[in-house]
Amino acid sequence: MMLFQNNQLTVRKLMLNDNLLLSKWLSNPAVLEFYDGRDNPSDLERVNRKFFNRNDGVNGCIIEYEKKSIGFIQYYRIDKEERLLYGYEHSNDLIYGIDQFIGDTRYWGKGIGTLLVSSMVNFLIADKQADRVVLDPQASNIRALRCYEKCGFKKVKLLEKHELHEGEHRDCWVMEYSR
């Protein structure tokens, strides 16, 4: 089922037969350098456990560009624990989080990430009535930070040693888009 389309970009719901694609992408060291870590590849069993049969409110989707599956994005309402961590514990705003990666590295550096993130933000605001959209990229992921800033996200809080990645705890930025 398609969520939205913007020019050559389509985002659709994740289907069980997408597990082979996810396993391929999440065992590629170039992708893992920025998502999950090169020391943490995902075989089919791990992909099935992590991405399917979920009932935690996380909505997994496949990114298609020119009718070819090229990546993954998920969206979810942030929970109480994330509200506290990110500094939104006193806010009544409807806040969604997103995580994404382009798994087919041939599509890196072409502006597709910017189109994807801005399109997802528009979808969440229009269809889910989100007041804010947040994400928490590693502070060292300069390419991702630049992409999110181009989409209107602002750095709002540094989370020191927040994410275990390749054997070390890394700093992450909470970034928000506020409508």
N, C-alpha and C positions, 0 to 999 in steps of 0.2 A: 504494500500500500504506500502510495506516494504521500509525503508530508508537504513538500513544496518543490517548485521549480523556479529557477532564475537563469534565463538564457540557456546555456549549455549545461548548467548545474542542476542536478536533481538529488533530493534527499528522500530516501524511502526507508520504511521500517525494516529492521533486521529480520532475515528469514533463516531458518535452520541450515539451509544449504549454503549460506554465506560462511559457515564455519571453516571451510577449506581456505577461503580467501584470508580470513582473519589469522588463521594459523600460518599461512605463507607470509603475510605482512609482519606478524609478530614473532617471526623467527629471522627476520632480516636485520643484521647488525646496524645498518644505516638508520632504520626506523627506531630500533631499540635504544639507540644512543640518546634519543629524546623522549621515548615512551617506554616505560617499564625497565629499561636498562639492558645492556648487552649481555649481562650475566643472568638474564631472566627470560629466555625465549619461551614461547608458548606452543606446545604441541596441540594436537587436536583435542585431546582429553582436557587439557587445561582451558582451552578456548571454550569448549562446551560447558564446563563448570562455571567459568567466569562470565560468559556473555548470554547464556541461554537458561530458560526456566527460572528467571528471576521474578521475584515479587516484592522488590524493594523500591519500586517507583522510578527506576532508571529505565529510560527509553533509548534503546540502541538503534542506530540507523546506519545505513550504507550510503556513502557519497558516490554519486555517479557523475562523470563528466563526459560529455559527448557520447552518452549511452554506455560508457565503460565504468565498471566498479573500480574506484581508486582509493577509497579510504573509509573511515569510520568516524561517527560523531554520536555522542550521547547527551541527553539533557534530563534534568531532574530538578524537583523542588529541593532546595537545600534544607537539611534537617536541623534540629535544635543544636546538636553538637557543632555543626559547621557555622550556624548563626553565632554561637558563642565564640568560636575560634576566629572567625572573620570579623567580628565586631558588630554584628547585627542583632544582638540579643534583645535590644529595646525597640527594634523596628517592627512595625506591622506590615511592611512592604511584602509583596509577593515576589520572592527571589528564586530564580532558577540558576543552576550551575550547568556548565557545559565542559566537555572534554572531547578532544578530537585529534586525529592524525591522518595525514595523507600517506597511505601505505605503499602506493606505487610511486617510487622515487622519481620516475620520469616526469611526474607532474609537479615536482617541487620547483619553486622559483618562478612560477608563471602567473601569480596573482590569484590562484584558485582558493588558497586558504583565506585570503581577505574576502573574496566573494562568498565563500562558505560561511565564515563567522558572521559577517554582516547580514547575510540572508537568514541565518539561524536566529540572530537577535531580532530581526524583523518578525519572523514567525512567532517567537516566544511572546513578543509584545502584542502582536495583533491577535494571535489565536489562543494564547494562554493567559493574556492580560498581565504579563510580568511587569513589575515596576523596575526591577533591576535584573541584570544577568551578570554572573560572576564566574571567574576561573582563577586557577592558581598555578601558573607556569613557573618552572624553575627560573630563578633570577639569572642564571647563566645562559638561558635559551634566548639569545638576542634576536634571532629571526622570528620566533613566536611573539616575543614582546613587541617588536616592531609591527607585526601583523595586527595584533590586538589594539595597539594604539591607533593604527590607521583606521580601525573599525569604530573608534570612539571610546575605547576602554581607557580607564585611568588607574594608575597604581594607587591603592588606598592603604595597604598594610603589608609590611614585610614579615613573613613567617620564617624565623630563623631555624635552620636545621629541621625543616618540616617534612621533607620527603627522603626516604632511604632510596638511593639510586646508585647502583654499581658500587655498593659497599660503603658509601659515605652519606651522611645526612646533609642534604642540600637545602639552601634557602629558596623560598618561593615567594612570589608576589601575589597577593590578593588583588585582582584587577576587577573593576566593575564598570558596567555600562548602565547608566541611569537614564530613564526616559524623561 
